[in-house]
């Protein structure tokens, strides 16, 4: 197989195939790779990211090369792209990101924070944190 674009991150249920154009089931691949700790790039409340760069895992992109825009390389009008990582989001719990102090944190919208309001503390939900608020810990919310 010729060298093609190779920087794709997948989510949801992608169509994957191997170097011989044999179909690969994404859920089976994820379960197999999950048992290899060296392949796990991230596994947290946001989701799971698995490394596939050294495997022959490919997908099809849209019409035209996504980088150069050149015409399709394979019949059917699609470019073949090597998959470097597979991302599996965890959508069950909605999460939002907020920068508090020097760190960006992932919190559920209904997480409770205590915010200084004058000389008193008040409870604020994660989704209601606003830039400029100061938490009881003394950290400032930036976004």
N, C-alpha and C positions, 0 to 999 in steps of 0.2 A: 504494500500500500504506500502511495506517495505521501510525503510529509505535508500535512495540512495545518490550518490554524489550530492552536492548542492552548486555550486559556479559558475554557468554559466552566462555569459553575452552574450546576443544575439544581432545580428545586421541583417540587411537586412530582408528577409521574412522567419522566422523560422517556423517549424512545431511545434505547441504547442498543448497540451492536458491537461485536468483536471485529478483529482484523479480517475475518473471512465473511463478514456481513451476516453472521449468525446473531439472532436476537438474544439480548440479555435482559432478564427480568430485573428491574431496578430494586424491587423489594428483596429479592433473593441475594443480589449483590451486596446490598446494604447489610443484611444479616450476616453474610459471610465475612465482610470486611470489618464489621463491628467486633468480631472475635480476635482481631489482630490489633493490639494496643498501639503499635507503631503507626498505624494508618489513621488514628483518631487525631484530627487537628483541633477540634473543639467539641465539647460535649457539656452543654450547660443548659440553663433554663430557656435560652433562645433557640437552641437546636443542636443538631449533630452535623459535623463536617468531616468527611472521610477523604483521604488522599488516594487518588487512582492514577496519578501521573506515570507510574512505571508499568501499568497494565495496559493492554490494548483494548481500551474502552472508548467508543466513538459515539457521536450523535450527529444528526443533520441540522444544519442551520438553515436560515431562510434563503431566499433567492439572492445570489451574489455574496461575495466574501464580505464578512462583517467588518473587516479592517480596511481592505483596499477597494471594495466595491466592484472588483473585477467579475466577469461572467462566471457562471457555475462551472465546477470542475467535473461533476458526475452527471449522468443522465437523470432526468427528472427535475433538473433545475435547482439542486441543493448542493451546498458545500459540505464536505465531511470535516468534522471538527473533533479533535481528541479531547477527552474529558479529563481534566486534572483533579477535580474534586467534585464530590456529590454533597449537596447540602440538604438536610432534612429538617425543616422548621418544626417547632413544637407549637402549633396554633391553639391548643386547648385553652391555655391561659393567655389572654391578651397581655402584652407587655409594652411598656413605653420606656424610652431612654431619657434620662435627665442627667445633666452635669451638676454634681454637687461637690463643691470644693474643687479639687484637682482630678477627681475621678468621674467617669461616665458610668452610671449604674442603670441596670434594668429593673424596673419595678412594675408590679401589677397596678392598674389604674385605681384600685380600691385600697392600696397600701396606705397606712396612716403615718403621717409625719407630724412632729410637733414643731411649730414655727413661732419664733418670737414676734409678738405684735405689741410694740411699745414695751411695757414692763411685764406683760403677761404672755402665757403660752396658749396657743390655740391649735386645734387639730385640723390638719389639711390632708385631703386625699392626694395620692400620687399624681392623678390626672389634673389636679388643681394647683400643683406647685408652679410657681411663676418666677421668671428671672428677677433677681433682687431680693427674694425672700431669704431670711436667715433662719436656719434650723436651730433647735435647742442645743445641738452640739457645737454651734458657732460657725458651721460651714454655710457658705453662701450658694444659692441656686443660680447657675449661670444660664441654663436653657433647659 
